[in-house]
Amino acid sequence: MSERHTISCLVENHFGVLARVSGLISARAFNIDSLTVSTTEDPTISRMTIVVDADAIKLEQVKNQLNRLIDVIEVQELKEGQFIDRELLLARVSVDGRSRAEMESIVRNFGGRLAEADEDSVVIEAAGDTHTLDRLVEQLRSYGITKLVRTGRVALEKQ
C-alpha cells in the first residue's frame, strides 16, 4: 500500500544536484508531492526535503539509490511524529466590504495575516503544517480563491 513519506537529504551545494536527485526519483515512476532545497548552516551543504507517495519496498529502493549518488551526504526518512514541518501559503481571495472582516478573522485563527489588500481582494500569507494549510484553503474556497501558491514542505527532525 502506497503512502506519503518525507525524506531529508543533505547534499553538496553545487550545480546539477537537484536535477540528479529529482531525475533519480522520477525515473522510478514516483510522483514527487513536494521538493524543497535550501542551504543549511554550512553554505557548502543543502538540505532537500522530498515528499513522495510510495510503498515501503520502493521507498527503500529510492533511499538506497539516493545514498549512492556522489553528491548525497546523508539520506534520512522522517517518520510521522518525529519531525516538525511547515509550508508557506499565499492566496489571493475575492472580498467585498462585508466579507473582509470575516476573512481577517479566519486568517488570524490560522495564524496568518493579510499581506496585501485592495477594494476587491486580499492576499493572505500563512505558514503551518500541510494539514493546517489544507483546512485554511477549504475555508477560503467559499470566498473565491483567484490565485494560490504554496511552497513545498520543509522539515526538521525532532531531537
Summary of the structure (lengths in Angstrom):
residues: 159
radius of gyration: 18.5
end to end distance: 29.4
largest distance: 57.4
contacts: 453
relative contact order: 0.20
helix: 31%
strand: 44%
